[in-house]
Amino acid sequence: MDWPSGVKAEALFSSDVARNMMNSDEPAWSLLDPNNPSGLKLQLDAKLSDVGSKHPQGVEYVTIDERKGPVHVEEGAIVEPHVHLIGPCLIEAIATIRSHAYVREYTWMMTGSLLGHASESKHSLFLPGAKAPHFNYVGDSILGSNVNLGAGVKLSNLRNDGQHIGIWLNDVRRETGLRKFGAVLGDDVQLGCNAVTNPGTVLGKSCMVHPNTTVSGYHAENGVLR
């Protein structure tokens, strides 16, 4: 299926690390397909099979659940007290997880990324410098480099009726093939406090979403959404 260039990795992300993880011919959200042989799940499983488990040291009240897979926290990552980590997950060096965060399976936090107090992540990729710092939910999503989610931002990932998620492109509704799909946020996207993205939202580079705004569908780079 032919997809517009704006929803592909080359248009959304500048870093080689992002582009190398994604098929250049497919929309960026194909990385979130659990059945994709080059998807986030299998890439993370392969990475963790090489490096194994590694737990944070010297931090009180951090709980770890490895029944589904290993938890690996690289040297130099910051994990504050009262964090719960569920494997498989990978927290790279210089990433930060603040107190009372809930890190669920298939979270991959790259260097310099941040998950904040009372925030939750699941099956999501935080590219370098991406931040979800206060009371956020990040599910089945990709956060580009230097993305920032304002306090209370939620990336909704499941329709109320549980059906597969579509996205409107050029006034045509296209099926993503995914039942769970939060958002793909290009590099430098900024979302104001308490904004909500509906399932299947794609925002191009440097889009800005005003506080208390609900966003759906695809928006090209540099958009301002009120």
C-alpha positions in Angstrom: 0.0 0.0 0.0 1.3 3.4 -1.0 1.5 5.9 2.0 2.1 9.6 1.9 5.7 10.6 2.6 4.7 12.7 5.6 3.8 9.6 7.7 7.2 7.9 7.1 10.3 7.9 9.2 12.3 10.1 6.9 9.8 13.0 7.2 9.2 12.6 11.0 12.7 11.9 12.4 16.1 13.3 11.6 18.3 10.9 13.5 19.9 7.8 12.0 19.0 5.8 15.1 15.3 6.4 14.4 15.4 5.8 10.6 17.5 2.7 11.0 14.8 1.1 13.2 12.0 1.7 10.7 11.2 0.5 7.2 11.5 3.5 4.9 8.7 2.3 2.6 6.2 1.9 5.4 4.4 4.4 7.7 6.3 4.9 11.0 3.6 3.2 13.0 4.4 -0.1 11.4 7.1 -0.3 14.1 4.2 -0.7 16.6 2.8 -3.7 14.8 3.3 -6.7 17.2 3.4 -9.0 14.2 6.0 -7.0 12.3 9.2 -9.0 12.1 11.2 -5.8 12.3 8.8 -4.2 14.9 9.6 -2.7 18.2 8.9 -5.9 20.1 11.2 -8.1 18.2 13.9 -5.5 18.0 13.8 -5.0 21.7 13.7 -8.8 22.4 16.8 -9.2 20.2 18.7 -6.4 22.0 17.8 -7.7 25.4 18.9 -11.2 24.4 22.4 -9.8 23.9 22.6 -7.6 27.0 20.5 -9.5 29.5 19.2 -8.1 32.8 20.7 -5.2 34.7 19.0 -3.6 37.6 19.5 -0.2 39.2 21.7 -0.2 42.3 21.4 1.7 45.5 17.9 3.0 44.9 15.2 2.2 47.5 11.7 0.9 46.8 12.3 0.1 43.1 10.3 -3.0 42.2 11.0 -5.2 39.1 8.9 -7.8 37.4 10.8 -10.0 34.9 8.1 -12.7 34.4 7.6 -11.6 30.7 11.2 -10.6 30.0 14.4 -8.9 31.3 14.7 -5.4 32.6 17.9 -3.7 31.6 18.9 -0.3 33.1 22.2 0.9 31.7 24.9 2.5 33.8 24.3 6.2 34.0 20.5 6.0 33.9 18.7 7.7 36.8 15.9 5.7 38.5 14.3 7.4 41.4 12.6 5.6 44.4 9.2 4.0 44.1 9.5 3.1 40.4 8.0 -0.1 39.1 9.7 -1.7 36.0 8.1 -4.6 34.0 10.2 -6.4 31.5 11.0 -6.6 28.7 12.2 -3.0 28.8 15.4 -1.1 28.2 16.5 2.1 29.9 19.6 3.6 28.2 22.3 5.7 29.8 21.4 9.3 30.8 17.7 8.4 30.7 15.7 9.4 33.8 12.7 7.7 35.4 11.2 9.8 38.2 9.5 8.7 41.4 6.3 6.7 41.2 6.6 6.1 37.4 5.1 2.8 36.0 7.3 1.4 33.2 5.5 -1.5 31.5 6.6 -4.1 29.0 8.3 -3.1 25.7 9.2 0.4 26.8 12.5 1.5 25.2 13.9 4.7 26.6 16.9 6.0 24.7 19.6 8.3 26.0 18.5 11.5 27.5 14.8 10.6 27.5 12.6 11.1 30.6 9.5 9.5 32.1 8.2 11.6 35.0 6.4 11.4 38.3 3.2 9.3 38.2 3.6 8.7 34.5 3.0 5.4 32.7 4.5 3.9 29.5 3.8 0.7 27.6 5.1 -0.6 24.3 6.6 2.7 23.3 9.8 4.1 22.0 11.3 7.3 23.5 13.9 8.6 21.0 16.9 10.6 22.4 15.8 13.5 24.5 12.0 12.7 24.4 10.3 13.8 27.6 7.0 12.8 29.3 7.7 14.5 32.6 4.5 14.9 34.6 1.4 12.8 34.9 1.5 11.4 31.4 0.3 8.3 29.7 2.4 7.0 26.7 0.9 3.8 25.2 1.8 2.1 21.9 3.5 5.3 20.7 6.7 6.8 19.3 8.1 10.0 20.7 10.7 11.7 18.5 13.8 13.4 19.7 13.2 16.4 22.0 9.5 15.9 22.1 7.9 17.3 25.2 4.6 16.4 26.7 3.1 19.0 29.1 1.7 18.0 32.4 -1.3 15.7 32.1 -0.9 14.9 28.4 -2.4 11.5 27.5 -1.6 9.6 24.3 -4.8 7.5 24.0 -4.1 4.1 22.3 -7.4 2.2 22.2 -10.8 3.1 20.7 -13.8 2.9 23.1 -15.3 0.2 20.8 -12.1 -1.8 20.6 -12.1 -1.7 16.8 -9.0 -1.3 14.6 -7.7 2.2 14.3 -7.9 4.3 11.1 -6.3 7.6 10.1 -7.6 10.3 7.8 -5.2 11.2 5.1 -6.2 13.6 2.2 -9.8 13.2 3.2 -9.6 9.4 2.9 -9.8 7.1 6.0 -7.0 4.6 5.8 -6.7 1.5 8.0 -3.5 1.2 10.1 -4.0 -2.4 10.8 -3.5 -1.8 14.5 -6.0 -2.2 17.3 -3.7 -0.4 19.8 -1.9 2.7 18.5 -1.4 5.9 20.4 0.6 8.5 18.6 3.6 9.1 16.5 5.2 12.4 17.4 7.9 13.8 15.1 11.0 15.5 16.4 10.5 18.6 18.5 6.8 18.3 18.8 5.4 20.1 21.9 2.1 19.3 23.6 0.6 21.7 26.1 -0.8 20.7 29.5 -3.7 18.3 29.5 -3.8 17.9 25.7 -5.1 14.5 24.5 -4.2 12.7 21.3 -6.9 10.3 20.0 -5.8 6.8 18.9 -3.8 7.0 15.6 -2.6 10.5 15.8 0.5 11.5 13.8 2.2 14.9 14.2 4.9 16.1 11.9 8.2 17.7 13.1 7.8 20.8 15.4 4.1 20.7 15.6 2.7 22.6 18.6 -0.5 21.6 20.4 -2.1 24.2 22.7 -3.2 23.2 26.3 -6.5 21.4 26.8 -6.7 20.4 23.1 -7.9 17.1 21.7 -6.0 16.1 18.5 -6.8 13.4 15.9 -5.4 12.3 12.6 -2.4 13.5 10.7 -0.9 17.0 10.8 2.1 18.1 8.8 5.2 19.6 10.3 5.1 23.0 12.0 1.4 22.9 12.5 -0.2 24.8 15.4 -3.3 23.0 16.8 -5.8 24.7 19.0 
